């Protein structure tokens, strides 16, 4: 299977070309935000207030990095379990994001929202945090610095590796990829 190179942020037209099981290398800018940031973002929206950042066409990486060593942009940068964001995700999807990156399964409600709003879910390999951090060239906090490593940040990435787990049509690689082995 070929690896697809994509430039972030990317549009819904790009999202529609990505299929469950595709290997991608992402270059450009993505956002980092974990459950604490998702909670604050959704609470801000619930109060009728404007978000401190525009999420249109953004990719959100579920990340809480470790501190950077000298001369490095970021420390260990492995994915957070995506299910921790599920109760906030439909609200965040409604803000116009194009993609999410994490690890693990997603809830039925999240998948339904992904299909409705044409959003793709990608996974990064858990346990490869040191390798993933090499693709991150810059880390800049954009909002909620009081959340420490869970603040919303912009990451400049070059060939960030991910796999499309669930495409915008609801095809789920966790199911498709396991199917041939279920007969064993």
Secondary structure, 3 states (H helix, E strand, C coil): CCEEEEEECCCHHHHHHCCCCCEEEEEEEEEECCHHHHHHHHHHHHCCCCCCCCCCCCEEECECCCCCCCCCCCCCCCECEHHHHHHHHHHHHCCCCCEEEEECCCCHHHHHHHHHHCCEEEECCCCCHHHHHCCEEEEEEEECHHHHHHCEEEEEEEEEEEEEEECCCCCEHHHHHHHCCCCC
